Amino acid sequence: MFTPLDWPGFADVSPAALLFLCVAAFAAGAVDAIVGGGGLIQLPALLLVMPGGDTLFSLATSKVAAFAGTASAVPTYARRTRIDWWIAVPMALIAFVGAVGGAVFANLLPGRMLNGVVLFALVVVGIYTWRKPSLGSVETPRFGRRAQIVLAGLGGLAIGFWDGLAGPGTGSFLVFLLVGLLGFAFLHASATAKLVNTATNVGALCYFIPAGKVLWGLGLVMAVCNVAGSVAGALLATSRGSVFVRKVFLSVVAAMAVTLGARLFLGT
């Protein structure tokens, strides 16, 4: 179980490590499909195993699995709830551009500084959502149609850039943007966020694939597991509704805040 595999595209991971990564990918897919934040599970698992011996291999390979998971959740949501395509598609295209830019800078910016910024944002998001129990329970649009598209695009650009940098919480930030700023219900926001998150994953891969950073064997196996978890998570979210999604959202935000806080405190 602990003898390294010599399969192409697996970077000599052992069967035990592969099983660990598959379980992590399934769990990440399920969490990501409900409310985002699956990267909190999948990327640290890859960094623990460190296939290829370079952080960028873990980042790039994680994007393959994440893309498969978010893409598979979109049709499940589309069949069971409403997606506002007039907002979702432009937002996804702009977020794609942001993600390409973020991936280019992935190795240039200090991780501790970025983690500090995201930790602050997570705490603000969590407190704001917790203090407003009715937030996201029903649809309450706050702007006109044109303003919604512009704000969604600007937010998508910034969050897409962060996702290209492989930062945690992309899906959760997208959900909060749509709920807290635009007035979407949590379920509607989660469905829209899946389409946008798919675009950001593609954007990051547009840089990582030509750079030769993707471990395809490992990435495709993890992608299958992530898809299985994603479909299960999307079915659970659409059957339980916005109240359930809100509870999961708060739990994921709290977990991400604790994890990033611990990393900053320990200097990792």
DOFI-881432 format. One line per 5 residues: number of its first residue (from 1); their letters; for each residue x, y, z of N, C-alpha, C. Coordinates in pm, whole numbers, plus 50000, padded with zeros to 5 digits. Layout:
NUM) a) X/Y/Z/X/Y/Z/X/Y/Z; ...
# end
This chain:
1) mftpl) 50082/49878/50000/50000/50000/50000/50085/50128/50000; 50209/50116/50045/50293/50235/50058/50409/50237/49958; 50408/50141/49865/50509/50139/49759/50468/50236/49649; 50554/50328/49610/50518/50426/49507/50474/50361/49377; 50368/50414/49318/50321/50367/49188/50407/50429/49078
6) dwpgf) 50438/50346/48977/50518/50401/48866/50431/50431/48744; 50302/50459/48769/50209/50489/48660/50237/50630/48606; 50225/50647/48474/50247/50781/48416/50144/50882/48470; 50192/50998/48506/50102/51105/48550/50059/51096/48694; 50123/51010/48774/50086/50996/48914/50197/51040/49009
11) advsp) 50312/51080/48953/50424/51134/49033/50464/51042/49148; 50456/50911/49124/50504/50813/49222/50431/50816/49356; 50305/50854/49359/50229/50846/49484/50203/50699/49516; 50185/50668/49643/50158/50531/49684/50008/50503/49674; 49966/50375/49671/49823/50343/49671/49750/50403/49792
16) aallf) 49816/50404/49909/49753/50462/50029/49731/50612/50010; 49831/50681/49955/49816/50825/49929/49709/50851/49825; 49701/50765/49724/49599/50782/49620/49459/50765/49679; 49442/50666/49765/49312/50646/49830/49276/50768/49916; 49371/50820/49989/49350/50940/50070/49306/51058/49984
21) lcvaa) 49371/51077/49869/49338/51188/49780/49201/51169/49717; 49163/51045/49689/49031/51018/49632/48919/51050/49731; 48938/51013/49857/48839/51045/49960/48829/51196/49977; 48944/51264/49977/48944/51409/49990/48873/51474/49872; 48894/51422/49752/48831/51478/49632/48679/51461/49637
26) faaga) 48632/51345/49684/48487/51322/49696/48425/51421/49796; 48489/51434/49912/48437/51526/50013/48440/51670/49963; 48548/51707/49893/48559/51842/49839/48450/51869/49736; 48423/51771/49652/48318/51787/49551/48182/51809/49613; 48152/51735/49720/48023/51748/49786/48007/51884/49851
31) vdaiv) 48109/51928/49924/48104/52059/49991/48098/52171/49888; 48180/52159/49784/48185/52263/49682/48052/52278/49609; 47985/52167/49584/47858/52172/49513/47750/52240/49595; 47756/52226/49726/47652/52285/49811/47674/52435/49826; 47797/52474/49859/47816/52617/49890/47957/52667/49863
36) ggggl) 48043/52587/49801/48181/52628/49778/48267/52596/49898; 48398/52611/49881/48491/52584/49991/48554/52447/49986; 48528/52371/49878/48587/52238/49867/48739/52241/49859; 48793/52353/49813/48939/52366/49808/49004/52358/49944; 48926/52388/50048/48976/52377/50186/49012/52232/50219
41) iqlpa) 48949/52138/50149/48973/51995/50172/49073/51940/50071; 49048/51967/49944/49123/51902/49836/49267/51952/49824; 49286/52084/49825/49422/52136/49807/49514/52103/49923; 49471/52119/50050/49560/52077/50160/49596/51929/50154; 49502/51845/50108/49532/51702/50095/49644/51680/49993
46) lllvm) 49636/51750/49881/49742/51739/49780/49875/51794/49832; 49868/51905/49904/49991/51964/49957/50055/51874/50063; 49972/51797/50133/50026/51703/50231/50103/51591/50162; 50050/51542/50050/50117/51436/49974/50229/51494/49889; 50209/51618/49838/50303/51690/49754/50351/51608/49634
51) pggdt) 50260/51565/49545/50303/51491/49426/50388/51579/49335; 50496/51526/49284/50584/51602/49196/50683/51689/49270; 50665/51703/49402/50760/51779/49482/50755/51929/49465; 50651/51983/49400/50639/52127/49378/50495/52168/49404; 50477/52279/49476/50343/52325/49509/50257/52347/49386
56) lfsla) 50316/52398/49277/50237/52426/49157/50176/52301/49097; 50241/52184/49113/50180/52059/49066/50051/52031/49142; 50053/52056/49272/49933/52035/49353/49823/52134/49314; 49860/52260/49293/49761/52361/49254/49696/52325/49121; 49779/52292/49023/49729/52264/48889/49644/52137/48886
61) tskva) 49690/52033/48953/49617/51906/48954/49484/51921/49027; 49482/52003/49133/49359/52030/49205/49256/52097/49114; 49302/52182/49023/49210/52251/48932/49141/52155/48836; 49211/52049/48795/49149/51950/48707/49030/51885/48776; 49051/51841/48900/48943/51777/48975/48832/51876/49007
66) afagt) 48869/51998/49044/48769/52100/49078/48684/52136/48956; 48748/52148/48839/48672/52178/48717/48568/52071/48689; 48610/51945/48699/48517/51836/48671/48399/51839/48768; 48427/51869/48895/48321/51872/48996/48223/51985/48976; 48274/52107/48957/48183/52221/48940/48103/52210/48811
71) asavp) 48169/52162/48704/48099/52148/48576/47986/52045/48585; 48008/51938/48660/47905/51835/48673/47788/51881/48759; 47813/51977/48849/47705/52027/48935/47611/52120/48860; 47660/52189/48757/47578/52288/48685/47451/52227/48626; 47460/52118/48548/47335/52062/48493/47240/52010/48601
76) tyarr) 47294/51960/48712/47208/51914/48822/47129/52030/48879; 47196/52141/48903/47127/52261/48951/47029/52314/48847; 47071/52317/48721/46987/52374/48616/46855/52299/48601; 46859/52169/48626/46736/52089/48615/46642/52109/48733; 46698/52151/48847/46618/52151/48970/46593/52289/49031
81) tridw) 46661/52391/48979/46638/52527/49029/46670/52626/48919; 46640/52754/48943/46657/52856/48840/46799/52912/48840; 46857/52925/48721/46985/52994/48703/46959/53115/48616; 47000/53232/48662/46984/53355/48586/47099/53366/48486; 47079/53314/48366/47186/53305/48268/47237/53443/48224
86) wiavp) 47151/53544/48226/47191/53678/48183/47293/53741/48278; 47293/53695/48402/47395/53739/48497/47509/53637/48504; 47474/53510/48505/47573/53404/48526/47677/53398/48414; 47632/53407/48289/47726/53391/48177/47826/53506/48167; 47783/53635/48168/47883/53743/48167/47976/53737/48288
91) malia) 47921/53706/48403/48002/53696/48525/48107/53586/48510; 48068/53474/48451/48161/53362/48431/48273/53400/48334; 48239/53470/48227/48339/53508/48127/48442/53605/48187; 48394/53701/48265/48486/53798/48327/48570/53729/48435; 48508/53639/48512/48582/53565/48615/48690/53477/48552
96) fvgav) 48662/53424/48433/48760/53344/48359/48887/53426/48334; 48869/53550/48288/48983/53638/48262/49061/53663/48391; 48988/53689/48500/49053/53710/48628/49135/53590/48673; 49082/53470/48650/49151/53348/48691/49279/53325/48613; 49278/53358/48484/49400/53345/48404/49508/53436/48463
101) ggavf) 49469/53560/48493/49565/53653/48553/49615/53605/48688; 49524/53551/48769/49564/53501/48900/49662/53386/48891; 49639/53295/48795/49729/53180/48778/49869/53225/48738; 49877/53328/48654/50007/53379/48612/50087/53430/48732; 50015/53490/48828/50082/53548/48945/50090/53450/49062
106) anllp) 50049/53324/49040/50039/53229/49151/50168/53212/49228; 50280/53227/49163/50408/53202/49229/50481/53330/49269; 50414/53446/49252/50483/53572/49271/50446/53646/49399; 50328/53617/49454/50281/53693/49570/50297/53613/49699; 50330/53678/49810/50352/53608/49937/50223/53548/49993
111) grmln) 50226/53417/50019/50108/53347/50066/50055/53398/50199; 50143/53437/50291/50098/53482/50423/50016/53611/50412; 50057/53700/50322/49982/53825/50306/49842/53796/50251; 49836/53709/50151/49707/53675/50091/49617/53604/50192; 49674/53513/50268/49594/53441/50368/49538/53537/50473
116) gvvlf) 49616/53639/50509/49568/53737/50605/49450/53816/50553; 49456/53856/50427/49346/53929/50365/49220/53843/50360; 49237/53717/50319/49122/53628/50306/49063/53596/50443; 49149/53579/50545/49099/53552/50679/49010/53666/50727; 49055/53790/50706/48975/53906/50745/48841/53906/50671
121) alvvv) 48845/53878/50541/48722/53876/50461/48627/53767/50509; 48681/53650/50543/48596/53540/50590/48528/53575/50722; 48601/53638/50813/48541/53675/50941/48428/53774/50919; 48449/53874/50833/48344/53973/50805/48223/53906/50742; 48247/53820/50643/48138/53749/50575/48059/53663/50673
126) giytw) 48132/53588/50758/48065/53499/50853/47980/53575/50953; 48034/53681/51011/47959/53760/51110/47837/53825/51047; 47856/53881/50928/47745/53949/50860/47631/53850/50831; 47666/53733/50780/47564/53632/50748/47496/53579/50874; 47574/53556/50978/47520/53502/51104/47423/53600/51169
131) rkpsl) 47454/53730/51161/47371/53831/51226/47244/53862/51147; 47233/53810/51027/47114/53834/50945/47051/53700/50908; 46971/53641/50997/46913/53508/50973/46828/53500/50847; 46769/53611/50806/46682/53608/50688/46759/53625/50558; 46890/53656/50567/46970/53679/50447/46973/53554/50360
136) gsvet) 46932/53570/50235/46938/53459/50141/46827/53358/50152; 46731/53380/50242/46621/53283/50253/46521/53300/50140; 46506/53424/50093/46418/53451/49978/46491/53547/49884; 46443/53554/49761/46502/53643/49661/46462/53788/49687; 46560/53877/49708/46531/54019/49732/46628/54105/49651
141) prfgr) 46606/54117/49520/46698/54194/49433/46717/54337/49484; 46842/54384/49487/46873/54516/49541/46906/54619/49434; 46926/54578/49310/46966/54671/49205/46888/54641/49078; 46893/54737/48985/46835/54715/48854/46917/54614/48777; 46863/54571/48663/46924/54464/48586/47068/54497/48542
146) raqiv) 47086/54618/48488/47218/54655/48438/47319/54664/48552; 47278/54721/48664/47369/54731/48779/47405/54594/48833; 47310/54501/48833/47339/54365/48878/47448/54301/48793; 47437/54318/48661/47536/54257/48570/47673/54318/48592; 47679/54451/48607/47808/54519/48628/47872/54475/48760
151) laglg) 47795/54475/48867/47848/54437/48998/47890/54290/49000; 47810/54205/48937/47846/54063/48930/47976/54045/48852; 47994/54123/48745/48116/54113/48666/48238/54159/48743; 48227/54272/48813/48340/54322/48890/48378/54225/49003; 48275/54174/49072/48301/54077/49177/48361/53949/49122
156) glaig) 48310/53905/49007/48362/53785/48944/48508/53800/48903; 48544/53920/48856/48683/53944/48816/48777/53930/48936; 48740/53993/49048/48825/53988/49167/48833/53847/49225; 48719/53780/49234/48719/53645/49292/48785/53546/49197; 48767/53567/49066/48835/53482/48969/48986/53493/48980
161) fwdgl) 49036/53616/49000/49179/53636/49018/49228/53560/49140; 49151/53568/49248/49187/53495/49370/49189/53344/49346; 49093/53293/49268/49090/53150/49242/49209/53106/49158; 49251/53191/49063/49370/53158/48986/49493/53148/49072; 49495/53224/49181/49604/53216/49278/49591/53093/49367
166) agpgt) 49482/53015/49346/49454/52893/49422/49416/52924/49565; 49357/53042/49588/49313/53077/49723/49191/52999/49764; 49175/52974/49893/49060/52899/49943/48934/52983/49945; 48820/52918/49934/48693/52987/49955/48632/53054/49835; 48681/53024/49713/48629/53091/49594/48478/53075/49582
171) gsflv) 48430/52952/49592/48287/52927/49578/48207/52999/49685; 48258/53001/49807/48187/53067/49917/48182/53218/49897; 48292/53277/49849/48292/53420/49821/48194/53454/49708; 48185/53369/49607/48090/53392/49499/47947/53388/49552; 47918/53290/49637/47784/53279/49695/47752/53403/49777
176) fllvg) 47846/53447/49860/47820/53564/49943/47801/53689/49859; 47880/53705/49754/47863/53819/49664/47720/53824/49609; 47672/53708/49564/47539/53702/49503/47428/53719/49606; 47449/53667/49726/47347/53679/49831/47353/53815/49899; 47472/53850/49949/47486/53971/50029/47477/54100/49951
181) llgfa) 47525/54100/49828/47525/54223/49749/47408/54231/49652; 47383/54122/49580/47279/54127/49477/47142/54083/49525; 47135/54016/49641/47006/53978/49697/46951/53846/49650; 47038/53757/49597/46993/53624/49556/46956/53541/49680; 46870/53443/49663/46850/53340/49765/46971/53247/49762
186) flhas) 47000/53181/49874/47119/53097/49883/47122/52988/49776; 47010/52922/49753/47008/52813/49655/47036/52866/49516; 46971/52977/49479/46994/53040/49349/47139/53085/49335; 47194/53142/49441/47332/53188/49439/47429/53072/49422; 47401/52962/49490/47489/52846/49481/47490/52789/49341
191) atakl) 47374/52786/49276/47365/52736/49139/47444/52825/49044; 47430/52956/49058/47504/53051/48973/47654/53041/48998; 47691/53028/49125/47833/53021/49160/47901/52900/49098; 47829/52791/49079/47890/52673/49019/47934/52700/48876; 47850/52771/48800/47886/52804/48662/48009/52896/48660
196) vntat) 48009/52996/48745/48121/53092/48750/48249/53022/48796; 48236/52936/48895/48353/52863/48947/48411/52768/48843; 48324/52712/48759/48372/52629/48648/48460/52711/48555; 48415/52833/48526/48492/52922/48438/48626/52960/48499; 48630/52984/48630/48757/53021/48693/48855/52904/48693
201) nvgal) 48803/52783/48708/48889/52665/48702/48948/52648/48562; 48866/52671/48459/48916/52664/48322/49022/52771/48298; 48997/52891/48349/49094/52999/48332/49229/52965/48391; 49228/52911/48512/49355/52873/48576/49426/52764/48496; 49349/52668/48443/49408/52558/48366/49467/52607/48234
206) cyfip) 49413/52716/48181/49469/52772/48057/49614/52815/48076; 49652/52843/48199/49793/52873/48227/49869/52747/48271; 49809/52668/48359/49880/52554/48416/49908/52443/48315; 49817/52420/48220/49838/52311/48123/49956/52339/48032; 49962/52456/47964/50081/52482/47882/50210/52487/47963
211) agkvl) 50199/52523/48091/50318/52528/48176/50364/52389/48218; 50286/52285/48184/50325/52147/48215/50316/52112/48362; 50223/52176/48435/50213/52154/48579/50104/52055/48620; 50027/52004/48525/49917/51913/48558/49965/51769/48557; 49941/51696/48665/49967/51552/48673/49838/51482/48628
216) wglgl) 49832/51446/48501/49704/51406/48441/49647/51277/48497; 49731/51179/48524/49680/51053/48578/49612/51075/48712; 49681/51141/48801/49627/51169/48934/49508/51264/48925; 49518/51365/48840/49411/51462/48828/49281/51401/48778; 49291/51309/48682/49169/51249/48625/49102/51153/48724
221) vmavc) 49184/51079/48800/49125/50990/48902/49055/51073/49009; 49119/51179/49053/49056/51267/49152/48932/51335/49095; 48935/51364/48965/48820/51428/48901/48697/51340/48907; 48715/51209/48885/48602/51115/48893/48541/51117/49034; 48627/51117/49135/48579/51120/49274/48512/51253/49305
226) nvags) 48569/51362/49255/48512/51493/49279/48374/51505/49215; 48359/51451/49094/48229/51454/49026/48124/51378/49106; 48161/51261/49156/48067/51181/49235/48021/51259/49359; 48114/51323/49427/48078/51404/49543/47997/51526/49504; 48030/51586/49390/47961/51706/49345/47814/51679/49312
231) vagal) 47789/51570/49243/47651/51535/49209/47570/51507/49336; 47632/51435/49430/47564/51407/49557/47535/51536/49633; 47631/51628/49636/47612/51755/49706/47505/51842/49642; 47503/51847/49508/47404/51928/49437/47263/51874/49460; 47249/51743/49458/47117/51682/49483/47070/51712/49625
236) latsr) 47164/51706/49719/47130/51734/49858/47088/51880/49875; 47163/51972/49813/47132/52115/49825/46997/52149/49765; 46969/52097/49646/46842/52131/49580/46723/52067/49647; 46744/51956/49716/46632/51892/49785/46606/51955/49922; 46710/52014/49985/46695/52071/50119/46666/52221/50117
241) gsvfv) 46706/52293/50010/46670/52433/49997/46769/52531/50059; 46731/52661/50056/46821/52770/50094/46859/52769/50242; 46768/52728/50331/46799/52725/50474/46913/52629/50502; 46909/52513/50439/47016/52414/50454/47147/52468/50397; 47142/52530/50279/47262/52584/50216/47324/52692/50304
246) rkvfl) 47240/52776/50367/47291/52880/50457/47368/52819/50574; 47315/52711/50633/47381/52646/50745/47517/52590/50704; 47520/52526/50587/47647/52471/50538/47745/52584/50509; 47693/52693/50451/47777/52809/50421/47846/52861/50547; 47771/52881/50654/47829/52931/50778/47932/52833/50834
251) svvaa) 47903/52704/50824/47996/52602/50875/48127/52604/50797; 48117/52614/50664/48236/52615/50579/48318/52741/50603; 48250/52856/50611/48322/52982/50637/48396/52976/50771; 48330/52923/50874/48394/52911/51005/48516/52819/50998; 48502/52706/50928/48613/52611/50916/48731/52673/50840
256) mavtl) 48701/52746/50734/48809/52811/50658/48879/52918/50742; 48802/52995/50818/48861/53099/50903/48954/53038/51007; 48911/52929/51070/48994/52863/51171/49121/52807/51108; 49108/52745/50990/49224/52686/50922/49325/52793/50882; 49277/52901/50822/49370/53007/50781/49431/53076/50902
261) garlf) 49352/53095/51008/49406/53154/51130/49515/53069/51189; 49496/52937/51189/49597/52846/51242/49726/52852/51158; 49709/52860/51025/49828/52869/50939/49907/52997/50965; 49836/53107/50981/49904/53233/51007/49974/53230/51143; 49908/53171/51242/49963/53165/51377/50087/53077/51382
266) lgt) 50081/52964/51307/50192/52869/51309/50300/52904/51207; 50268/53003/51119/50366/53045/51020/50387/52947/50908; 50280/52870/50874/50292/52770/50766/50231/52822/50638
# end
